[in-house]
Amino acid sequence: MTDSPSRATAAAAVLRDVLQRLDADTVAERMEPELRHTPEYVRLTRDCEDSALRVSLRRHVGLLLHWMVSATPPDAYVLSEVYERARERAAAGQPLDGALLLHRRGARVFWDAVLGLATEEEPARLADWTDEGRGHLDSYLDLVTRMFIQAYADHADLPSAQGDRRAHTLFDRLCAHLPITVEDQERAARLGFDLTPPYVPFVVLLDKSAPAERADLAAGLRTAGALAFIEDVRITGLTAPAFDWSAFLADRRLLLAQDLPTGRAGLQTAVDSLRLLVAVASRAHRRGRVRVEDFLPQLLLANSPELADAVARRVFGPLTGGDNGELMATLVCLAENQFDSASTTAALHMHRNTLLYRIKQIEKLTGLDLQRHGDRALVWLAVMWAQDAPQSVGSKSVRTNWLSAASNVADPTGTFPSESGQR
């Protein structure tokens, strides 16, 4: 009978053999689809580009594979990189528990990916994975946890972070109609914010900004007298009616949505509406000041996502599946060109008779009459919802799936191919 130490040594050797032939990119690619549907990953995508998240995932996989194969833990340089990434998450307002939970989920998904990439015989041999091997995985999680806890603690000690917490706390209390306390007055005094109503709610988005830039912007707004705090990728808060935004709007990346001056009773509703307005305006690549009046149809749809999805299903549902990508693209282009035949044929580089034939096919499949104003309005609303609605509102089916056929026949410049494929 094989003794326990020998069995452990043999199992560790099997583990190393399997891991040595695995490529970090391949493991990361197998992990990503499962991780990206977790709430923690979705929240992180609000602050990071997908490409940056893939790089981070690949880095962690590479570090873990190296540690488990060589039994060599990450050095001080690598740990400093983990610490800096954690500081960025803290500055961006990402919750610590979410970051740690995502790493724990990642460890489980990592092992599932290893098993999935193993040959037919290897999973059974890996069943004897030793406590030593399991310890490497646990040790890596402990190391990452320590780095994140330290980074979040260090960030919390910064004066800017303390001001951000005070502003957020005071804002929440004002929205909740809680009585003004001595502590609230002290918070307002430290922030230099006048508690006398009315207040002007605002939400700001700084396009393509790093967490440190958003922290600096929030701190600058507080210095200028605003009650401002970081909220995911946004900066939210209150100003006095006479607050001067001109210096901040000099940054062409800034997107600003404000409401009318209001008392405490209307604060929460106003800010919720501004968050939605910023999401819609950002999706439309707007910058500078934006108003509700600029996006009334989009906001109506975003405020009723179930109804908006029903409209999109009515229009696009019959065109999904099969070889209807060109019909989908044609319908989208028609709506974008106000159903004008000349503009649509020019945009699609096709003959007018071809367009008329496609319109008949669309009407046959969908039951719509594209000469009727009511049906045209449905198509226009469906296209608007699919293209311009914020991703955080409503279901993803319309925006990510139903127009995929149309986008697949469009070239990277946004134009569409002709029948012969010539431009």
C-alpha positions as CSV (number, residue, x, y, z in Angstrom):
1,M,0.0,0.0,0.0
2,T,1.4,3.4,-1.0
3,D,2.2,5.6,2.1
4,S,0.6,9.0,2.4
5,P,3.8,11.1,1.7
6,S,4.4,9.1,-1.5
7,R,0.8,9.5,-2.6
8,A,1.0,13.3,-2.0
9,T,4.3,13.6,-3.9
10,A,2.8,11.7,-6.9
11,A,-0.4,13.8,-6.9
12,A,1.7,17.0,-6.7
13,A,3.7,15.7,-9.7
14,V,0.5,15.0,-11.7
15,L,-0.8,18.5,-10.9
16,R,2.5,20.1,-12.1
17,D,2.4,18.1,-15.3
18,V,-1.1,19.3,-16.1
19,L,-0.4,22.9,-15.2
20,Q,2.9,23.1,-17.0
21,R,1.3,22.5,-20.4
22,L,-1.5,25.0,-19.8
23,D,-1.3,28.5,-21.3
24,A,-2.4,31.4,-19.1
25,D,-4.3,33.0,-22.1
26,T,-6.2,29.8,-22.8
27,V,-7.2,29.3,-19.1
28,A,-8.3,33.0,-18.8
29,E,-10.4,32.7,-22.0
30,R,-12.1,29.7,-20.6
31,M,-12.8,31.5,-17.3
32,E,-14.0,34.8,-18.7
33,P,-17.5,33.7,-19.9
34,E,-18.5,32.4,-16.5
35,L,-17.1,35.3,-14.5
36,R,-18.5,38.0,-16.7
37,H,-22.1,37.1,-15.7
38,T,-21.4,37.5,-12.0
39,P,-22.7,40.7,-10.3
40,E,-19.2,41.6,-9.1
41,Y,-17.8,41.4,-12.6
42,V,-20.7,43.4,-14.1
43,R,-20.2,46.1,-11.5
44,L,-16.5,46.2,-12.3
45,T,-17.2,46.7,-16.0
46,R,-18.8,50.1,-15.2
47,D,-15.4,51.3,-14.2
48,C,-13.1,49.3,-16.5
49,E,-12.9,48.5,-20.1
50,D,-13.3,44.9,-21.1
51,S,-9.8,44.8,-22.4
52,A,-8.4,45.9,-19.1
53,L,-10.3,43.3,-17.2
54,R,-9.1,40.6,-19.6
55,V,-5.5,41.7,-19.0
56,S,-6.0,41.7,-15.2
57,L,-7.6,38.2,-15.4
58,R,-4.7,36.9,-17.5
59,R,-2.2,38.4,-15.1
60,H,-3.8,36.7,-12.1
61,V,-4.0,33.3,-14.0
62,G,-0.3,33.6,-15.0
63,L,0.8,34.4,-11.4
64,L,-1.3,31.5,-10.0
65,L,0.0,29.0,-12.6
66,H,3.6,30.0,-11.9
67,W,3.2,29.7,-8.2
68,M,1.5,26.3,-8.4
69,V,4.1,24.9,-10.8
70,S,7.3,26.3,-9.3
71,A,6.1,26.6,-5.7
72,T,7.5,30.2,-5.8
73,P,5.2,32.9,-4.5
74,P,4.9,36.3,-6.2
75,D,7.8,38.7,-5.4
76,A,7.6,42.2,-4.0
77,Y,7.4,43.8,-7.4
78,V,4.3,41.7,-8.4
79,L,2.7,42.4,-5.0
80,S,3.1,46.1,-5.5
81,E,1.2,45.8,-8.8
82,V,-1.6,44.0,-7.1
83,Y,-1.6,46.7,-4.4
84,E,-1.8,49.5,-6.9
85,R,-4.7,47.8,-8.8
86,A,-6.5,47.5,-5.5
87,R,-5.9,51.2,-4.8
88,E,-7.5,52.0,-8.1
89,R,-10.5,50.0,-7.2
90,A,-10.8,51.7,-3.9
91,A,-10.5,55.2,-5.5
92,A,-13.2,54.2,-8.0
93,G,-15.6,53.4,-5.2
94,Q,-15.7,49.7,-5.9
95,P,-16.7,47.9,-2.6
96,L,-14.0,45.8,-1.0
97,D,-16.3,42.8,-0.4
98,G,-17.2,42.7,-4.0
99,A,-13.6,42.6,-5.1
100,L,-12.8,39.8,-2.7
101,L,-15.8,37.8,-3.6
102,L,-14.8,38.1,-7.3
103,H,-11.4,36.7,-6.6
104,R,-12.9,33.8,-4.6
105,R,-15.2,33.1,-7.5
106,G,-12.2,33.3,-9.8
107,A,-10.3,30.7,-7.8
108,R,-13.2,28.2,-8.2
109,V,-13.6,29.0,-11.9
110,F,-9.9,28.6,-12.4
111,W,-10.0,25.1,-11.1
112,D,-13.0,24.3,-13.3
113,A,-11.1,25.7,-16.3
114,V,-8.1,23.5,-15.5
115,L,-10.3,20.4,-15.3
116,G,-12.0,21.4,-18.5
117,L,-8.7,21.7,-20.3
118,A,-7.3,18.4,-19.0
119,T,-7.1,15.3,-21.1
120,E,-9.6,12.5,-20.5
121,E,-7.3,10.6,-18.1
122,E,-6.1,13.6,-16.1
123,P,-9.3,14.6,-14.1
124,A,-9.3,11.3,-12.4
125,R,-5.6,11.6,-11.6
126,L,-6.2,15.1,-10.3
127,A,-8.8,13.8,-7.8
128,D,-5.8,13.1,-5.5
129,W,-4.8,16.8,-5.6
130,T,-2.9,17.3,-2.4
131,D,-3.4,19.6,0.5
132,E,-0.1,21.2,-0.6
133,G,-1.5,22.0,-4.0
134,R,-4.8,23.2,-2.6
135,G,-2.7,25.3,-0.2
136,H,-1.1,27.2,-3.1
137,L,-4.5,28.3,-4.3
138,D,-5.6,29.3,-0.8
139,S,-2.4,31.1,-0.1
140,Y,-2.8,33.1,-3.3
141,L,-6.3,34.1,-2.2
142,D,-4.9,35.1,1.2
143,L,-2.2,37.2,-0.4
144,V,-4.6,39.0,-2.7
145,T,-7.0,39.5,0.2
146,R,-4.2,41.1,2.4
147,M,-3.2,43.4,-0.5
148,F,-6.7,44.6,-1.1
149,I,-7.5,45.1,2.6
150,Q,-4.3,47.1,3.0
151,A,-4.9,49.2,-0.1
152,Y,-8.5,50.0,0.9
153,A,-7.3,51.0,4.4
154,D,-4.6,53.2,3.0
155,H,-7.1,54.9,0.6
156,A,-9.6,55.5,3.4
157,D,-6.9,57.5,5.3
158,L,-6.5,59.9,2.4
159,P,-8.1,63.4,3.0
160,S,-9.9,63.1,-0.4
161,A,-11.4,59.8,0.6
162,Q,-12.5,61.2,4.0
163,G,-14.2,64.1,2.2
164,D,-15.8,61.8,-0.2
165,R,-17.3,59.7,2.7
166,R,-18.6,62.8,4.5
167,A,-20.2,64.2,1.3
168,H,-21.9,60.8,0.6
169,T,-23.2,60.5,4.1
170,L,-24.6,64.0,4.2
171,F,-26.1,63.6,0.8
172,D,-27.9,60.3,1.8
173,R,-29.2,62.0,5.0
174,L,-30.6,64.9,3.1
175,C,-32.3,62.6,0.6
176,A,-33.8,60.5,3.4
177,H,-35.4,63.6,5.0
178,L,-33.6,62.9,8.3
179,P,-33.4,65.8,10.8
180,I,-30.3,68.0,10.5
181,T,-28.0,67.0,13.4
182,V,-25.0,68.6,14.9
183,E,-22.9,65.9,13.1
184,D,-24.5,66.9,9.8
185,Q,-23.7,70.6,10.5
186,E,-20.1,69.6,11.3
187,R,-19.8,67.6,8.1
188,A,-21.2,70.5,6.0
189,A,-18.8,72.9,7.7
190,R,-15.8,70.7,7.0
191,L,-16.9,70.4,3.4
192,G,-17.7,74.1,3.0
193,F,-21.2,73.3,1.9
194,D,-24.2,75.5,2.7
195,L,-27.0,73.4,4.1
196,T,-29.6,76.1,3.3
197,P,-32.0,74.9,0.5
198,P,-32.8,75.0,-2.3
199,Y,-30.2,72.5,-3.8
200,V,-29.3,71.8,-7.4
201,P,-28.8,68.1,-7.9
202,F,-26.2,67.1,-10.5
203,V,-24.6,64.0,-12.0
204,V,-21.2,64.2,-13.8
205,L,-19.4,61.7,-16.0
206,L,-15.8,62.2,-17.1
207,D,-15.3,60.2,-20.2
208,K,-12.3,57.8,-20.4
209,S,-11.1,58.9,-17.0
210,A,-8.9,57.0,-14.5
211,P,-10.1,56.6,-10.9
212,A,-7.5,59.1,-9.7
213,E,-8.9,61.7,-12.2
214,R,-12.4,61.2,-10.9
215,A,-11.2,61.5,-7.3
216,D,-9.4,64.8,-8.2
217,L,-12.6,66.1,-9.9
218,A,-14.8,65.3,-6.9
219,A,-12.3,66.9,-4.6
220,G,-12.1,70.0,-6.8
221,L,-15.9,70.3,-6.8
222,R,-15.9,70.1,-3.0
223,T,-13.3,72.8,-2.8
224,A,-15.5,75.0,-5.0
225,G,-18.4,74.5,-2.6
226,A,-20.3,71.5,-4.0
227,L,-21.4,68.5,-2.1
228,A,-19.7,65.9,-4.4
229,F,-18.8,62.2,-4.1
230,I,-17.7,59.4,-6.4
231,E,-20.4,56.9,-7.3
232,D,-19.0,54.1,-9.6
233,V,-17.9,56.0,-12.7
234,R,-20.0,59.0,-11.9
235,I,-19.7,61.9,-9.6
236,T,-23.0,62.8,-7.9
237,G,-24.0,65.6,-5.5
238,L,-25.6,69.0,-4.9
239,T,-24.6,72.6,-5.5
240,A,-26.1,76.0,-4.7
241,P,-28.1,77.6,-7.5
242,A,-25.3,80.1,-8.2
243,F,-22.6,77.4,-8.6
244,D,-20.2,78.2,-11.5
245,W,-19.5,75.2,-13.7
246,S,-17.4,77.0,-16.3
247,A,-14.0,75.9,-15.1
248,F,-15.0,72.3,-14.9
249,L,-16.8,72.3,-18.3
250,A,-13.5,73.4,-19.9
251,D,-12.6,69.7,-19.9
252,R,-14.2,68.5,-23.1
253,R,-14.7,65.0,-21.7
254,L,-17.1,66.2,-19.0
255,L,-20.8,65.3,-19.3
256,L,-23.0,67.3,-16.9
257,A,-26.7,66.8,-16.1
258,Q,-28.4,69.1,-13.6
259,D,-32.0,69.5,-12.3
260,L,-33.8,72.6,-11.3
261,P,-33.3,73.9,-7.7
262,T,-35.3,71.8,-5.3
263,G,-35.9,71.2,-1.6
264,R,-35.2,68.0,0.2
265,A,-38.5,66.4,-0.8
266,G,-37.5,66.1,-4.4
267,L,-33.9,65.2,-4.2
268,Q,-33.9,61.4,-4.5
269,T,-36.3,61.4,-7.5
270,A,-34.3,64.1,-9.2
271,V,-30.9,62.4,-8.8
272,D,-32.4,59.1,-10.0
273,S,-33.6,60.8,-13.1
274,L,-30.2,62.5,-13.7
275,R,-28.4,59.2,-13.4
276,L,-30.6,57.8,-16.2
277,L,-30.1,60.9,-18.3
278,V,-26.3,60.7,-18.0
279,A,-26.4,57.0,-19.0
280,V,-28.5,57.8,-22.1
281,A,-26.5,60.9,-23.0
282,S,-23.2,59.0,-22.6
283,R,-24.5,56.2,-24.8
284,A,-25.2,58.9,-27.5
285,H,-21.6,60.2,-27.0
286,R,-22.8,63.6,-25.8
287,R,-20.5,65.9,-23.7
288,G,-21.0,69.2,-22.0
289,R,-24.4,70.1,-20.5
290,V,-27.3,67.9,-21.3
291,R,-31.0,68.4,-20.6
292,V,-33.9,66.0,-20.2
293,E,-35.5,67.7,-23.2
294,D,-32.7,66.5,-25.4
295,F,-33.5,62.8,-24.8
296,L,-37.2,62.6,-24.1
297,P,-38.0,59.6,-26.3
298,Q,-35.0,57.6,-25.0
299,L,-35.8,58.5,-21.4
300,L,-39.5,57.4,-21.9
301,L,-38.2,54.0,-23.1
302,A,-35.6,53.7,-20.4
303,N,-38.2,54.4,-17.7
304,S,-40.4,51.6,-19.1
305,P,-37.8,48.9,-20.1
306,E,-40.4,46.1,-20.1
307,L,-42.6,48.0,-22.5
308,A,-39.5,49.0,-24.6
309,D,-38.4,45.4,-24.9
310,A,-42.0,44.5,-26.0
311,V,-41.8,47.1,-28.8
312,A,-38.4,45.7,-29.9
313,R,-39.7,42.2,-29.8
314,R,-42.6,43.2,-32.0
315,V,-40.3,44.8,-34.6
316,F,-37.2,42.6,-34.5
317,G,-38.5,39.3,-33.3
318,P,-39.8,38.0,-36.6
319,L,-36.4,38.9,-38.2
320,T,-34.2,36.9,-35.9
321,G,-32.8,33.7,-37.0
322,G,-32.3,32.4,-40.5
323,D,-30.6,34.6,-43.1
324,N,-32.4,37.8,-42.3
325,G,-29.4,39.9,-41.4
326,E,-29.7,42.0,-44.5
327,L,-33.3,42.7,-43.8
328,M,-32.5,43.7,-40.2
329,A,-29.8,46.0,-41.5
330,T,-32.2,47.5,-44.1
331,L,-34.9,48.1,-41.5
332,V,-32.4,49.8,-39.1
333,C,-31.0,52.0,-42.0
334,L,-34.6,53.0,-43.0
335,A,-35.4,54.2,-39.5
336,E,-32.1,56.1,-39.3
337,N,-32.9,57.8,-42.6
338,Q,-36.4,58.8,-41.6
339,F,-37.8,56.1,-44.0
340,D,-36.6,58.2,-47.0
341,S,-35.9,55.8,-49.9
342,A,-33.3,57.9,-51.6
343,S,-31.3,58.4,-48.5
344,T,-31.5,54.7,-47.5
345,T,-30.5,53.5,-51.0
346,A,-27.5,55.9,-50.9
347,A,-26.5,54.7,-47.4
348,L,-26.8,51.0,-48.4
349,H,-25.3,51.5,-51.9
350,M,-28.1,49.5,-53.5
351,H,-30.6,50.0,-56.3
352,R,-34.1,51.4,-55.4
353,N,-35.8,48.2,-56.7
354,T,-33.6,46.1,-54.3
355,L,-34.7,48.3,-51.4
356,L,-38.4,48.0,-52.4
357,Y,-38.0,44.2,-52.6
358,R,-36.5,44.1,-49.1
359,I,-39.2,46.3,-47.7
360,K,-41.8,43.9,-49.0
361,Q,-40.0,41.0,-47.4
362,I,-39.8,42.9,-44.1
363,E,-43.5,43.7,-44.1
364,K,-44.3,40.1,-45.0
365,L,-42.3,38.7,-42.1
366,T,-43.2,41.3,-39.5
367,G,-46.8,42.2,-40.5
368,L,-45.8,45.8,-40.3
369,D,-46.9,48.4,-42.9
370,L,-44.0,50.7,-43.3
371,Q,-46.2,53.3,-45.0
372,R,-48.2,53.7,-41.8
373,H,-47.0,56.3,-39.3
374,G,-47.9,54.1,-36.4
375,D,-45.8,51.2,-37.6
376,R,-42.9,53.5,-38.5
377,A,-43.0,54.9,-35.0
378,L,-42.7,51.4,-33.6
379,V,-39.7,50.7,-35.8
380,W,-38.1,54.0,-34.8
381,L,-38.6,53.4,-31.1
382,A,-37.3,49.8,-31.4
383,V,-34.1,51.0,-33.1
384,M,-33.6,53.8,-30.6
385,W,-34.0,51.4,-27.7
386,A,-31.7,48.8,-29.2
387,Q,-29.0,51.3,-30.1
388,D,-29.2,54.1,-27.5
389,A,-30.6,52.7,-24.3
390,P,-28.2,52.5,-21.3
391,Q,-27.0,48.9,-20.8
392,S,-27.9,49.1,-17.1
393,V,-31.6,49.5,-17.8
394,G,-33.9,46.7,-19.1
395,S,-33.0,43.4,-20.5
396,K,-29.9,42.7,-22.6
397,S,-31.6,40.7,-25.3
398,V,-32.5,43.5,-27.7
399,R,-29.3,45.4,-27.5
400,T,-26.8,42.5,-27.6
401,N,-28.6,39.9,-29.6
402,W,-31.4,41.1,-31.8
403,L,-29.3,43.6,-33.8
404,S,-26.3,41.4,-34.0
405,A,-27.3,40.3,-37.5
406,A,-27.5,43.9,-38.6
407,S,-24.1,44.8,-37.1
408,N,-22.6,41.7,-38.7
409,V,-23.4,43.0,-42.2
410,A,-22.1,46.5,-41.4
411,D,-18.5,47.4,-41.9
412,P,-16.4,48.9,-39.1
413,T,-17.2,52.4,-40.5
414,G,-20.8,52.0,-39.8
415,T,-21.9,51.7,-43.5
416,F,-23.5,48.7,-45.1
417,P,-22.4,46.6,-48.0
418,S,-24.2,46.5,-51.3
419,E,-25.7,43.4,-52.9
420,S,-22.4,42.7,-54.7
421,G,-20.3,43.5,-51.7
422,Q,-18.9,46.6,-53.5
423,R,-18.6,50.0,-51.7
